């Protein structure tokens, strides 16, 4: 009887969570002003989310600017992760920070970016606009230019938060391209419509999830 009760509890626990699986690659960056760049990435997610498999952070190899017409930096770095959760609050985001070497040979941030993982199953190509913090005064700007390094965030995951962003001065600086294959499981059982279930369209799915205003917080 105890074994049966434990099995029932385990079944109920599995029946109250849904899965989000994402795999693909950090393909490239478009930053024509620089050379020899590499990318750090990490996932930021809410307290109700748990990583089932995969890595929550990583670093690519250093790439040189392409010699073709696009002059992109190509990494094609693999990303593979699976989450489980009981509700969509705190939907995972992927945060990237691109670095390169300055004239003194020191690592210097070239751009930050963040985006939520797609909420609909299928293949997605994401383009993350990058930005860098700017000095708050002319004197600090001159000092940064002469002796470096450029201003940067203590924790790159700060860009995935809304709090405090309104007082941060930034400058646009290129973009990063990420391709992902997304699969969701058991979301419909918990009352959430997904683009690949019951023929619902991508727009219908967005409206359904938007009923929770904090889903992408």
KADA-V365006 format. One record per backbone hydrogen bond with DSSP energy under -0.5 kcal/mol. CO is the residue of the C=O (numbers start at 1). NH is the residue of the N-H. E is the energy in kcal/mol with one decimal. If there is no record, write none. Layout:
BEGIN
co=CO nh=NH e=E
co=CO nh=NH e=E
END
This chain:
BEGIN
co=1 nh=5 e=-2.4
co=2 nh=6 e=-2.4
co=3 nh=7 e=-2.1
co=4 nh=8 e=-2.2
co=5 nh=9 e=-2.3
co=6 nh=10 e=-2.3
co=7 nh=11 e=-2.2
co=8 nh=12 e=-2.4
co=9 nh=13 e=-2.3
co=10 nh=14 e=-2.1
co=11 nh=15 e=-1.6
co=12 nh=16 e=-0.6
co=13 nh=16 e=-0.9
co=14 nh=17 e=-0.8
co=18 nh=85 e=-2.0
co=19 nh=185 e=-2.0
co=20 nh=83 e=-3.1
co=21 nh=183 e=-2.7
co=22 nh=81 e=-2.6
co=23 nh=181 e=-3.3
co=24 nh=79 e=-2.4
co=25 nh=27 e=-1.0
co=25 nh=179 e=-2.3
co=26 nh=76 e=-0.6
co=26 nh=77 e=-2.1
co=27 nh=75 e=-2.9
co=27 nh=76 e=-1.5
co=28 nh=177 e=-2.9
co=29 nh=31 e=-0.7
co=29 nh=73 e=-2.7
co=30 nh=175 e=-1.1
co=31 nh=34 e=-1.7
co=36 nh=101 e=-0.6
co=37 nh=63 e=-3.0
co=38 nh=99 e=-2.8
co=39 nh=60 e=-2.5
co=40 nh=97 e=-2.4
co=41 nh=58 e=-2.2
co=42 nh=95 e=-3.3
co=44 nh=93 e=-2.8
co=46 nh=49 e=-1.4
co=48 nh=86 e=-0.5
co=50 nh=52 e=-0.6
co=50 nh=84 e=-2.2
co=53 nh=82 e=-2.5
co=56 nh=43 e=-2.3
co=58 nh=41 e=-2.5
co=63 nh=37 e=-2.2
co=64 nh=74 e=-0.5
co=72 nh=66 e=-1.7
co=72 nh=74 e=-0.6
co=73 nh=29 e=-1.9
co=73 nh=75 e=-0.5
co=77 nh=26 e=-2.8
co=79 nh=24 e=-2.8
co=80 nh=55 e=-0.8
co=81 nh=22 e=-2.7
co=82 nh=52 e=-2.8
co=82 nh=53 e=-1.2
co=83 nh=20 e=-2.3
co=84 nh=50 e=-2.5
co=85 nh=18 e=-2.5
co=88 nh=91 e=-0.9
co=90 nh=46 e=-2.2
co=92 nh=117 e=-2.5
co=93 nh=44 e=-2.5
co=93 nh=95 e=-0.5
co=94 nh=115 e=-1.6
co=95 nh=42 e=-1.9
co=96 nh=113 e=-2.1
co=97 nh=40 e=-2.9
co=98 nh=110 e=-3.8
co=98 nh=111 e=-1.3
co=99 nh=38 e=-2.3
co=100 nh=108 e=-3.1
co=102 nh=105 e=-2.0
co=106 nh=102 e=-2.3
co=108 nh=100 e=-2.2
co=111 nh=98 e=-2.9
co=112 nh=131 e=-1.7
co=113 nh=96 e=-2.9
co=115 nh=94 e=-2.8
co=122 nh=182 e=-2.9
co=124 nh=126 e=-0.5
co=124 nh=180 e=-2.9
co=126 nh=128 e=-0.5
co=126 nh=178 e=-3.0
co=127 nh=129 e=-0.7
co=128 nh=176 e=-2.0
co=130 nh=173 e=-2.8
co=131 nh=112 e=-2.7
co=132 nh=171 e=-2.1
co=137 nh=141 e=-1.9
co=138 nh=142 e=-2.3
co=139 nh=143 e=-2.4
co=140 nh=144 e=-2.3
co=141 nh=145 e=-2.0
co=142 nh=146 e=-2.1
co=143 nh=147 e=-2.6
co=143 nh=148 e=-0.9
co=144 nh=148 e=-0.8
co=155 nh=158 e=-2.2
co=156 nh=159 e=-1.6
co=157 nh=160 e=-1.7
co=158 nh=161 e=-1.8
co=162 nh=165 e=-1.4
co=164 nh=167 e=-0.9
co=165 nh=168 e=-1.5
co=167 nh=169 e=-0.5
co=169 nh=134 e=-3.0
co=171 nh=132 e=-2.1
co=174 nh=130 e=-2.7
co=175 nh=30 e=-3.1
co=176 nh=128 e=-3.2
co=177 nh=27 e=-1.4
co=177 nh=28 e=-1.3
co=178 nh=126 e=-3.8
co=179 nh=25 e=-2.5
co=180 nh=124 e=-3.2
co=180 nh=182 e=-0.5
co=181 nh=23 e=-1.9
co=182 nh=122 e=-2.6
co=183 nh=21 e=-3.3
co=185 nh=19 e=-2.3
co=186 nh=190 e=-0.8
co=187 nh=190 e=-0.7
co=187 nh=192 e=-2.5
co=188 nh=191 e=-1.5
co=191 nh=193 e=-0.5
co=194 nh=197 e=-2.1
co=197 nh=200 e=-2.0
co=201 nh=205 e=-2.1
co=202 nh=206 e=-1.9
co=203 nh=207 e=-1.9
co=204 nh=208 e=-2.2
co=205 nh=209 e=-2.3
co=206 nh=210 e=-1.8
co=208 nh=211 e=-1.1
co=209 nh=212 e=-1.5
co=211 nh=213 e=-0.8
co=212 nh=215 e=-1.8
co=214 nh=90 e=-0.7
co=214 nh=217 e=-1.7
co=215 nh=91 e=-1.8
END
